[in-house]
Amino acid sequence: MNEPLTITLKTLTPLWTGGADGKSDRLHATGIIGSLRWWYEAVVRGLGGEACDPVEHPCIYDAEQPHTGLCLGCQMFGATGWARRFRLTIEDRTGAGGPDGTKQPTGNRYKGDGKTRPSWYFKGGRIGELTIKIVPTASDFDPVGILGPLVLIERWGGLGAKPQLGYGQIKIESAPSLDPDEFARGVQTIAATQPGTRPDLPSLDRMFFAEMQAPDAGVTATLNVKYDLRAAFRTAFDGNQTLRHWVCGSVRGEQRQASKISISQAVNGAVRVWGWIPENVPAGATRDQVVDKIRAALEVYGTLRYWREFDSGRDSLGRQRDIAAYLISLLEESL
Ligand SMILES: [Zn+2]
């Protein structure tokens, strides 16, 4: 199948795909492609395949090397000397919108002084509809490699940048239908041709996906959950601050770390929280304890509707030890 794909999306929370001067003046294809790539790679790694870190250590095409020197992510999304297997264009019908300016959590959520609230700065993103056209540029292009990640994003994640602040929740209005089984088996097959282990990079088997009924609306929900998670980790594990910054992120100078947890803005009373917690947790706790703590904090905040996690007794559908079956269950319409 080498037909172009036409996908129409609607934003549920503002979309941020980057832009000049920190402004989101229009949608940028690179931001959409980067996000599809991130999810594709997380799935490939989760199913046991090799996907490099395309930011820090990208592959370089070399005809002399096995697989021409390219990991599975680079084969699809391109690398130095190797073109991406498709072209992506956007018909942008979005406009500027979404929360703008300083926002704060509510309720009894204060800084250590008990008087002032922490604050986060929001910039308006893009809101509305967009149509993405994907034109294959190579005969080995497989459309499920785009549609699979996109459905995962729609159901459990976020598209574009700033997912930690709840940007990028989307609804697929129209797209070629995805066969979850075909996607999962397809990735499993190519993963077997190039097995890899990169425990230091995001991987589906070490991610969790939660959805809860939220007592707050919009970005207030995002910031209240963010606050509550930080508060829970402030005292947990004997007050281990290294661990807290590692999980919740830190904006302090050189120690700047991104949060491992993304929190959507509330949409129709629901907030989704998802993240990647690798096996190798800083000293003082196990991965299992960290994930347990996250879940416990969310249960205090709202009513948990779903918790999805591979090979875990915490999973709402029961422990699933087959990663392909787990992926299929994430993609399927009904839970
Ligand atoms: Zn690569």
Residues whose N, C-alpha, C, O or C-beta is under 5 A from the ligand:
A	BS01	ZN	C52 P58 C59 L70 C71 C74
